[in-house]
Amino acid sequence: MDIKENYTAIKNQLPLGVQLVAVSKTHPVEAVQQVYNLGQKVFGENKVQELMEKYPLLPKDIEWHLIGHLQTNKVKYIAPFIDTIQSVDSEKLLAEISKEAGKNNRIIKVLLQVKIAAEETKFGLEIDEAKALFQKYIDGKLSNVEITGLMGMATFTDDEEQVKREFLVLKGLFDELNQLKTLKTLSMGMSDDFPAAIECGANSVRVGSAIFGRRDYSK
Ligand SMILES: *Cc1c(COP(=O)(O)O)cnc(C)c1O
């Protein structure tokens, strides 16, 4: 399978209204450009440095999403152009994004990253922390950031029932917070589990290897 066939196959599997974030990490700008030329405008990267290298070489109407852990001291590099930061996992980071967005006269969209996997993961908010942070955001005055939804990753396992249970936990939180203030995006599902995520209510999926092929971290 080549990139064009992969991309077309994924697009054909997505119901109307489900956004595709094409995850291009580790893949060269030529591959990103190829998928862009097929009509894809939304791309995800997980590292600031890699994004900063690719950004100037690619079309300016790409909507870039940061999907990996973000250190507060790196927010300033991406604040001028990033569309959405999907990996917000602390109040400090949220405040920093608003501050840097303000300097650029922009509003940056963010998703709260929530821990739903059984495995020990370093990043992401616990359910209760996410609720508390969202309430603070509603009550607060961060004027240059907008929480538009939630992001989560299920456990890496073949047990589809477990994966679905985890996705449904995030869907439950999404519905709950949505009562307090309207949310738009529920980002869950990757190459191996996006059909299950969609069944469980995801309206945005982050797909990398099923489009671009396997990642080679040795390069
Ligand atoms: C790499 C990555 C993806 C895409 O993973 P694939 O299995 O290649 O589709 C999705 N979400 C996050 C947060 C990632 O880091």
Ligand as a Chemical Component Dictionary entry (heavy atoms), coordinates in Angstrom:
data_LIG
# 
_chem_comp.id                   LIG 
_chem_comp.type                 NON-POLYMER 
_chem_comp.pdbx_formal_charge   0 
_chem_comp.three_letter_code    LIG 
# 
loop_
_chem_comp_atom.comp_id 
_chem_comp_atom.atom_id 
_chem_comp_atom.alt_atom_id 
_chem_comp_atom.type_symbol 
_chem_comp_atom.charge 
_chem_comp_atom.model_Cartn_x 
_chem_comp_atom.model_Cartn_y 
_chem_comp_atom.model_Cartn_z 
_chem_comp_atom.pdbx_ordinal 
LIG C1 C1 C 0 1.793  8.957  17.422 1  
LIG C2 C2 C 0 0.493  9.352  17.982 2  
LIG C3 C3 C 0 -0.699 9.030  17.326 3  
LIG C4 C4 C 0 -0.762 8.239  16.042 4  
LIG O1 O1 O 0 -0.383 6.922  16.254 5  
LIG P1 P1 P 0 -0.572 5.789  15.127 6  
LIG O2 O2 O 0 -0.673 4.534  15.886 7  
LIG O3 O3 O 0 0.641  5.863  14.271 8  
LIG O4 O4 O 0 -1.796 6.120  14.365 9  
LIG C5 C5 C 0 -1.889 9.478  17.902 10 
LIG N1 N1 N 0 -1.905 10.181 19.048 11 
LIG C6 C6 C 0 -0.776 10.507 19.710 12 
LIG C7 C7 C 0 -0.882 11.288 20.959 13 
LIG C8 C8 C 0 0.457  10.095 19.203 14 
LIG O5 O5 O 0 1.576  10.434 19.875 15 
# 
loop_
_chem_comp_bond.comp_id 
_chem_comp_bond.atom_id_1 
_chem_comp_bond.atom_id_2 
_chem_comp_bond.value_order 
_chem_comp_bond.pdbx_ordinal 
LIG C1 C2 SING 1  
LIG C2 C3 SING 2  
LIG C2 C8 DOUB 3  
LIG C3 C4 SING 4  
LIG C3 C5 DOUB 5  
LIG C4 O1 SING 6  
LIG O1 P1 SING 7  
LIG P1 O2 DOUB 8  
LIG P1 O3 SING 9  
LIG P1 O4 SING 10 
LIG C5 N1 SING 11 
LIG N1 C6 DOUB 12 
LIG C6 C7 SING 13 
LIG C6 C8 SING 14 
LIG C8 O5 SING 15 
# 
